[in-house]
């Protein structure tokens, strides 16, 4: 009997500690750590060639699901011109998930005060960006189409550390149909925004629900990249509206 108990405990220990780590980008696919790092490296190389400068990639872990035989982390790819100490991180604002989004009081392009309290009553998409960020610029037309479709159901807000004049000059050439909040350097630093673009989703009560990177690029024949259609963002909006 003693030997049987010992054997059962040993089997239980093996089962408990033999979980395999997987990564997913859409909740459906499964990749090993080496596979997800290889894909990230390929994306970084492609973007570096397109933009003609050295870029760096990192993985933002958005959520983790633990099962009996596996641990599945949902990740997003972030690409920027600054190298990070850690290639994988838990992402900005992770401590605020399902809690009140940090309060702010910022300026609009016309110099008016705009506070986070004004977002209550509708769910909100906040896009963190800046005017010389190539992926930020690439996703603007997609964000414009999404904002046009869901303008009655959602608040669409952009926040940047840049000043009013820089943003106003940019908008003369690049229509961007969000409500723009500027001069937010202190706020963006306080909440840990370091990678751009960053899309943040709040529910109608102002609770932070989801933190996403930018809209993913899609590969084309010949190795070129094009901006995706924003289907992940549309899916989130449909759930929150």
Buried (B, 14 or more C-beta within 10 A) or exposed (E): EEEEEEEEEEEEEEEEEEBEEBBBBEEEEEBEEEEBBEBBEEBBEBBBEBEEEEBBBBBBBBBEEEEEEEEBBBBBBBBBEEEBEEBBBBBBBBEBBEEEBEEBEBBEBEEEEBEBEBBBEBBBBBBBBBBEBBBBBBBBBBBBBBBEEBEEEBBBBBBBBBEBEBBEEBBEEEEBBBBBBBBBEEBBEEBBBBBBBBBBBBBBEBBBBBBBBBBBBEEEEEEEBEBBBBEBBBEBBEEBE
